[in-house]
Amino acid sequence: MNLFEYIRQGGLIMYILVLLNIIGFAVMVTKFWLFNKEKNNTGFLADEIKGRINNTNEKDMTALIEIAKQEVSAYITQVEKGLNTVKIIASISPLLGLLGTVIGVLVAFQIMSKQGLTDPSYFANGISMALITTVGGMTVAIPHFVGHSYLLGMLDGLESKLEKEVLSRVL
Protein backbone atom coordinates (compact mmCIF):
# COMPACT_ATOMS: atom_id res chain seq x y z
CA MET A 1 0.00 0.00 0.00
CA ASN A 2 1.39 3.42 -0.89
CA LEU A 3 1.22 6.69 1.00
CA PHE A 4 -1.73 8.05 -0.98
CA GLU A 5 -3.75 4.94 -0.21
CA TYR A 6 -3.10 5.41 3.51
CA ILE A 7 -4.18 9.04 3.28
CA ARG A 8 -7.34 8.05 1.41
CA GLN A 9 -8.11 5.34 3.98
CA GLY A 10 -7.69 7.81 6.84
CA GLY A 11 -10.43 9.99 5.39
CA LEU A 12 -11.05 13.65 6.06
CA ILE A 13 -8.85 13.73 9.17
CA MET A 14 -5.83 12.60 7.14
CA TYR A 15 -6.44 15.24 4.48
CA ILE A 16 -6.54 17.89 7.22
CA LEU A 17 -3.31 16.51 8.70
CA VAL A 18 -1.59 16.61 5.30
CA LEU A 19 -2.68 20.22 4.82
CA LEU A 20 -1.44 21.18 8.30
CA ASN A 21 1.85 19.41 7.60
CA ILE A 22 2.39 21.38 4.39
CA ILE A 23 1.56 24.69 6.10
CA GLY A 24 3.77 23.91 9.10
CA PHE A 25 6.78 22.90 7.04
CA ALA A 26 6.39 25.99 4.85
CA VAL A 27 6.42 28.20 7.95
CA MET A 28 9.40 26.34 9.46
CA VAL A 29 11.50 26.56 6.28
CA THR A 30 10.65 30.25 5.89
CA LYS A 31 11.52 31.02 9.51
CA PHE A 32 14.73 29.00 9.36
CA TRP A 33 15.82 30.99 6.30
CA LEU A 34 14.73 34.32 7.84
CA PHE A 35 16.47 33.71 11.18
CA ASN A 36 19.72 32.75 9.44
CA LYS A 37 19.52 35.83 7.22
CA GLU A 38 18.80 38.14 10.16
CA LYS A 39 21.57 36.61 12.28
CA ASN A 40 24.07 37.44 9.53
CA ASN A 41 22.61 40.95 9.32
CA THR A 42 22.81 41.96 13.00
CA GLY A 43 25.44 44.66 12.41
CA PHE A 44 23.19 46.51 9.99
CA LEU A 45 20.17 46.03 12.28
CA ALA A 46 22.14 47.27 15.29
CA ASP A 47 23.13 50.43 13.40
CA GLU A 48 19.51 50.98 12.40
CA ILE A 49 18.30 50.60 16.00
CA LYS A 50 21.14 52.86 17.24
CA GLY A 51 19.95 55.53 14.78
CA ARG A 52 16.43 55.37 16.20
CA ILE A 53 17.78 55.55 19.76
CA ASN A 54 19.92 58.58 18.94
CA ASN A 55 16.79 60.35 17.66
CA THR A 56 15.23 60.14 21.15
CA ASN A 57 17.58 62.85 22.52
CA GLU A 58 17.89 60.83 25.72
CA LYS A 59 21.15 61.38 27.67
CA ASP A 60 20.66 59.10 30.70
CA MET A 61 22.62 55.89 30.10
CA THR A 62 20.14 53.70 31.99
CA ALA A 63 17.28 55.07 29.91
CA LEU A 64 19.28 54.50 26.70
CA ILE A 65 19.91 50.88 27.64
CA GLU A 66 16.22 50.39 28.40
CA ILE A 67 15.19 51.96 25.09
CA ALA A 68 17.71 49.73 23.28
CA LYS A 69 16.29 46.61 24.91
CA GLN A 70 12.75 47.70 24.02
CA GLU A 71 13.78 48.27 20.39
CA VAL A 72 15.39 44.82 20.19
CA SER A 73 12.34 43.24 21.82
CA ALA A 74 9.99 44.96 19.37
CA TYR A 75 12.11 43.79 16.44
CA ILE A 76 12.21 40.19 17.73
CA THR A 77 8.43 40.23 18.17
CA GLN A 78 8.09 41.18 14.50
CA VAL A 79 10.50 38.45 13.33
CA GLU A 80 8.82 35.87 15.56
CA LYS A 81 5.38 36.24 13.96
CA GLY A 82 4.08 32.98 12.55
CA LEU A 83 6.14 30.77 14.84
CA ASN A 84 3.07 30.06 16.96
CA THR A 85 1.49 28.42 13.91
CA VAL A 86 4.10 25.66 14.14
CA LYS A 87 3.38 25.22 17.85
CA ILE A 88 -0.37 25.04 17.23
CA ILE A 89 0.10 22.42 14.49
CA ALA A 90 2.34 20.40 16.79
CA SER A 91 -0.28 20.60 19.54
CA ILE A 92 -3.43 19.81 17.57
CA SER A 93 -2.07 17.08 15.28
CA PRO A 94 -2.13 14.35 17.94
CA LEU A 95 -5.62 15.48 18.90
CA LEU A 96 -6.77 15.20 15.29
CA GLY A 97 -5.17 11.76 15.13
CA LEU A 98 -7.06 10.79 18.28
CA LEU A 99 -10.28 12.13 16.79
CA GLY A 100 -9.69 9.95 13.73
CA THR A 101 -9.06 7.00 16.05
CA VAL A 102 -12.34 7.51 17.85
CA ILE A 103 -14.22 7.94 14.57
CA GLY A 104 -12.61 4.79 13.14
CA VAL A 105 -13.48 2.70 16.20
CA LEU A 106 -17.01 4.12 16.16
CA VAL A 107 -17.39 3.15 12.49
CA ALA A 108 -16.02 -0.31 13.26
CA PHE A 109 -18.54 -0.85 16.06
CA GLN A 110 -21.42 0.51 13.97
CA ILE A 111 -20.56 -1.96 11.20
CA MET A 112 -20.18 -4.75 13.74
CA SER A 113 -23.61 -3.99 15.26
CA LYS A 114 -25.26 -4.08 11.81
CA GLN A 115 -23.33 -6.93 10.16
CA GLY A 116 -22.10 -8.93 13.12
CA LEU A 117 -18.68 -10.51 12.89
CA THR A 118 -19.48 -12.77 9.98
CA ASP A 119 -17.02 -10.86 7.77
CA PRO A 120 -14.20 -9.36 9.86
CA SER A 121 -12.96 -7.27 6.92
CA TYR A 122 -15.81 -4.79 7.47
CA PHE A 123 -14.79 -4.37 11.10
CA ALA A 124 -11.11 -4.19 10.10
CA ASN A 125 -11.70 -1.17 7.81
CA GLY A 126 -12.81 0.96 10.76
CA ILE A 127 -9.92 -0.21 12.92
CA SER A 128 -7.52 0.46 10.04
CA MET A 129 -8.83 4.02 9.75
CA ALA A 130 -8.36 4.45 13.50
CA LEU A 131 -4.74 3.34 13.42
CA ILE A 132 -3.84 5.29 10.28
CA THR A 133 -5.09 8.58 11.71
CA THR A 134 -3.23 7.95 14.97
CA VAL A 135 0.01 7.41 13.06
CA GLY A 136 -0.74 10.44 10.87
CA GLY A 137 -1.29 12.71 13.86
CA MET A 138 1.96 11.65 15.50
CA THR A 139 3.88 11.84 12.22
CA VAL A 140 2.83 15.46 11.81
CA ALA A 141 3.26 16.45 15.47
CA ILE A 142 6.75 15.14 16.19
CA PRO A 143 8.73 17.07 13.55
CA HIS A 144 6.72 20.21 14.32
CA PHE A 145 7.56 19.96 18.04
CA VAL A 146 11.24 19.51 17.18
CA GLY A 147 11.16 22.30 14.58
CA HIS A 148 9.43 24.72 16.94
CA SER A 149 11.98 24.07 19.68
CA TYR A 150 14.88 24.47 17.28
CA LEU A 151 13.47 27.70 15.85
CA LEU A 152 12.94 29.10 19.36
CA GLY A 153 16.61 28.39 20.07
CA MET A 154 17.59 30.18 16.86
CA LEU A 155 15.38 33.13 17.79
CA ASP A 156 16.94 33.34 21.27
CA GLY A 157 20.40 33.31 19.68
CA LEU A 158 19.38 36.06 17.26
CA GLU A 159 17.96 38.17 20.09
CA SER A 160 21.08 37.72 22.21
CA LYS A 161 23.45 38.59 19.35
CA LEU A 162 21.39 41.62 18.32
CA GLU A 163 21.13 42.89 21.89
CA LYS A 164 24.92 42.63 22.35
CA GLU A 165 25.56 44.47 19.08
CA VAL A 166 23.07 47.24 19.89
CA LEU A 167 24.38 47.74 23.43
CA SER A 168 27.99 47.82 22.22
CA ARG A 169 27.03 50.63 19.80
CA VAL A 170 24.96 52.58 22.33
CA LEU A 171 27.44 52.43 25.19
Order of alpha helices (4+ residues) and beta strands (2+ residues): alpha-alpha-alpha-alpha-alpha-alpha
